[in-house]
């Protein structure tokens, strides 16, 4: 079902109905504003706020609360045992120098996976996640299984689409990518690009 065919959002729909369809982030932002909910944050966080409202829950935004706790806490010492939220960890120059020294590098760059791990800890209220856990995330030893991964589905789809050498000769590639994305977006199964999708598209064009 395409976006034009999808039913309009209503406070009367069930959570199951809401989850059946793919919603773009800008749509979720608009829904949150219409419902009087905070409209900032990741796509996953917007979805959670909406589903909480549909479930009749009026609980405060946990991530917002935990972010406030972390930012207001003054970090006294940074070590592998430093807890991210209650000890006041921040992605700043102090942390950058700590990781650079740990890896014996002149410079260190934080990754989006590390940032996503911190946001997930705030969302879940995980007070035990430490700097050592961030290192595991950075090294790939600890996979990040997060709702936030859904935010990157479209970006990853386009990235893989562009890696396919056959797409180089296609005129208006983004339009074709959007058409192929529409085939997987609202259907069951994974939301990843497959060369078979392009093969089917090219076959239809030839016919």
C-alpha positions in Angstrom: 0.0 0.0 0.0 1.5 3.4 -1.0 1.4 6.5 1.1 -1.5 7.8 -1.0 -3.5 4.6 -0.4 -2.7 4.4 3.3 -5.5 5.5 5.7 -5.1 8.9 7.3 -3.8 8.8 10.9 -6.5 9.0 13.5 -6.4 8.7 17.3 -9.0 5.9 16.9 -6.7 3.5 15.1 -5.1 0.7 17.0 -1.4 0.2 17.7 -1.5 -2.8 15.4 -3.0 -0.7 12.6 -0.4 2.0 13.1 2.5 -0.6 13.0 1.1 -2.1 9.8 2.1 1.0 7.8 5.4 2.8 7.1 5.4 6.4 8.3 7.9 8.9 7.2 9.6 10.9 9.9 8.1 14.2 8.7 4.7 12.6 9.0 5.4 11.5 12.6 6.6 15.0 13.5 3.3 16.4 12.2 1.3 13.8 14.0 3.1 14.5 17.3 2.5 18.3 16.9 -1.2 17.6 16.2 -1.5 15.5 19.3 0.4 17.9 21.5 3.4 15.6 21.9 7.1 16.5 21.8 8.1 16.5 18.1 11.8 16.2 18.4 14.0 13.2 18.5 14.6 10.1 16.3 12.0 8.5 14.2 11.8 5.6 16.7 11.2 7.9 19.6 8.4 9.7 17.7 6.8 6.3 17.0 7.0 5.3 20.7 5.3 8.6 21.8 2.5 8.0 19.4 2.0 4.4 20.3 2.0 5.3 24.0 -0.8 7.8 23.4 -2.8 5.2 21.4 -2.3 2.8 24.3 -3.7 5.5 26.7 -0.4 6.1 28.4 0.5 9.6 29.5 3.9 8.8 31.0 6.7 11.4 30.7 9.2 11.0 27.9 11.8 8.7 29.6 14.6 9.6 27.3 14.0 13.3 27.8 14.2 12.8 31.6 17.4 10.7 31.5 19.0 13.1 29.0 18.4 15.9 31.5 20.0 13.8 34.3 23.1 13.0 32.3 23.7 16.5 31.1 23.1 18.1 34.5 25.6 15.7 36.2 29.2 16.9 36.4 31.6 14.2 35.3 34.4 14.0 37.9 36.4 11.2 36.4 36.3 9.3 33.2 37.2 5.6 33.2 36.0 2.3 31.7 33.6 2.0 34.6 32.0 5.4 34.2 28.2 4.9 33.8 26.9 6.9 30.9 23.7 8.4 32.5 24.1 8.7 36.3 27.8 9.7 36.0 27.2 12.4 33.4 29.1 11.1 30.3 29.2 13.4 27.4 30.5 13.2 23.8 33.0 16.1 24.3 36.7 16.9 24.0 37.4 15.1 27.3 35.8 11.9 26.1 37.5 12.2 22.7 40.9 12.5 24.3 40.1 9.5 26.6 39.3 7.3 23.6 42.3 8.5 21.6 44.6 7.6 24.5 42.9 4.2 24.9 43.4 3.4 21.3 46.8 5.1 21.1 45.6 7.4 18.4 46.3 11.1 17.7 42.6 11.7 17.0 39.4 9.8 17.7 36.0 10.2 16.0 32.8 9.1 17.7 30.6 6.9 15.5 26.8 7.0 15.0 26.6 3.6 16.6 28.1 5.0 19.8 25.6 7.9 19.8 22.7 5.6 19.1 23.8 3.3 22.0 23.7 6.3 24.4 20.2 7.4 23.1 19.0 3.8 23.5 20.3 3.7 27.1 18.4 6.9 27.8 15.2 5.6 26.2 15.3 2.4 28.1 16.5 3.9 31.4 19.6 1.7 31.4 21.7 3.2 34.3 24.3 0.5 34.1 25.7 1.1 30.6 29.3 2.1 30.9 32.2 3.5 28.8 33.4 -0.1 28.4 30.1 -0.9 26.8 30.6 2.0 24.3 34.0 0.5 23.4 32.3 -2.8 22.7 29.8 -1.0 20.5 32.7 0.8 18.7 34.6 -2.4 18.1 31.5 -4.3 16.9 31.6 -6.8 19.7 28.2 -5.7 21.1 25.6 -5.4 18.4 23.2 -2.5 18.7 19.7 -3.9 18.5 17.6 -0.8 18.6 14.3 0.5 17.3 16.4 3.4 16.0 17.7 1.1 13.3 14.4 1.6 11.5 15.4 5.2 11.0 18.2 4.2 8.7 16.1 1.8 6.5 15.5 4.2 3.7 19.1 5.5 3.7 20.6 2.1 3.8 18.2 1.0 1.0 19.4 3.9 -1.3 23.1 3.2 -0.4 22.8 -0.4 -1.4 20.8 0.6 -4.5 23.6 2.9 -5.6 26.2 0.3 -5.1 24.5 -1.9 -7.8 26.6 -1.1 -10.9 23.4 -1.5 -13.1 21.9 1.7 -11.5 24.7 3.9 -13.0 23.0 4.1 -16.4 19.5 4.7 -15.0 18.0 8.2 -15.6 16.4 9.7 -12.5 17.9 7.1 -10.2 16.2 8.4 -7.0 12.8 8.1 -8.6 13.5 4.5 -9.5 14.9 3.8 -6.0 11.7 5.3 -4.5 9.6 3.0 -6.7 11.6 -0.1 -5.6 11.5 1.1 -2.0 7.7 1.2 -2.2 7.6 -2.5 -3.1 9.2 -3.5 0.2 8.2 -0.6 2.5 4.6 -1.7 3.3 5.1 -5.5 2.7 6.1 -8.1 5.3 9.7 -9.1 5.4 13.0 -7.2 5.5 13.3 -3.6 4.3 16.6 -4.0 2.4 17.6 -3.5 -1.2 17.9 -6.7 -3.3 19.4 -7.0 -6.8 16.3 -9.0 -7.7 14.1 -5.9 -7.2 16.1 -4.1 -9.9 16.1 -7.1 -12.2 12.3 -7.3 -11.9 12.1 -3.6 -12.6 14.4 -3.8 -15.7 12.5 -6.8 -17.0 9.2 -5.0 -16.8 10.8 -2.1 -18.7 12.1 -4.4 -21.4 8.7 -6.0 -21.8 
